[in-house]
Amino acid sequence: MELGNQIKKYRTQLNLSQEELASTIYVSRQTISNWENDKSYPDVNSLIRLSEVFDISLDILIKGDILVMKEEIKEEDIKTFGKIGNILTILFVIMIVSAVPLFYFGKIGGIVCWATIAVATLYVAGKVEKQKKEHHIQTYKQIVAFMDGKCLDEIENTREEGKMKYQKFFLVLFSGLVGLLVCTFMGFLIIWLK
C-alpha cells in the first residue's frame, strides 16, 4: 500500500526519526516502523494525528491507498456477482430439468423437493437483483461492462437506461413464452409416460 511510503516520506521531510514521530502521536517506535513497512495500518485517530504533524490533509496522506482499496473492492464485487450469477444459473437449470422427474416419480415428496429448489432459486435471484441495484447495472451491456471491470460512459448509460423499459417488456414476454413451452413439454411428457 502507499500509506507506508507516505508516512516515511513526510517524516523524513520533517527530519523526524521514527522515535520522535512516535512520541509526537503517542505510539511506539515499532508501530511507526510497522506502518512504514506496511505490516499494519494506523487507526483513524493516528491518521488524524499524522495529518496534523505533517500539516497535510487526510486525503493527501491516504490518497494512493484509497485508489487501491477501491480497486480491491471493485474486484471483490465482480467476483461476488459472478459467483452468485453462476449459482443462479445452476439452480435454474436444476429446477427446469428436475421438474418432470420429481413430479412424476416423486409424487408429494417430489413436489416438496422441487418447491425447495424453486425457493432457493428465487432467493439467489433476489440476491442477484440486489447486487444489480447496488452497482446500478440492469441491462446486458451494463452487466458485461461491470464483469469486465469497466464502466459505461454517461451517454452509453443514458442509452441503456432508455432501453430498459422495452427490455423489461420483452423479458416478461420471453419469460412467459418459455414458461408456456416448458409447461407444454411437461404435459406431453407426462401424457407420454402414462
Steps between C-alpha positions, in 0.01 A plus 500: 500500500605863457441622855826355633696686235303818570576487875869439436518778239338766717691386812836537321395836354450625855831340610322293763622163617251218542532544877433876485195449282379222727518718813324785317197288411508279815597163351812285521796520261424142396149607398643769271737242352210259441300773325790599278562136406128434437484241776208680665271791430442803728161547662292811430634697799858430397425602141360831623805561720733414210321743269532773768871434558572492126268799445319328211144388449390143563410480133859568395638265765291200397413583136696213346351252745148615423554423131645158585210426737245602236665262251497215754136563587403518134682174424333334799158628384559355153597161644197498731264593217652228279468233771139589577419506127654154451307360797178645359565344160567157652191516723283614210616213280445249784154644563397460135659159440378346825137614473357210296691217673424634847131561425450169324705261712519682830131573554458728806864463610615595150279806498640609838856442376435700182335780699810516722722534193267768361510699827881478508509619138274796580714588803820505292321696225411760765867523599596553135242779469631660820855496358375649174328785686805567719724536195241669277511231235181384335555445129709232337756754377537648850544153652765403244688827560483446877631143472792634292575754775397792280235770518288627217536870432210734574358494146506119478339475846221737394439291188490180704260651754273604211497140376404360842126566454493295181734235634275439801199454271686254277643321804150444638378387156799267456459358853131435432579319174771289665260415783231404249743279305627330818145434623395366158808276486437373853136429413595300193770316694260405779239380248769301313628339824149384599 
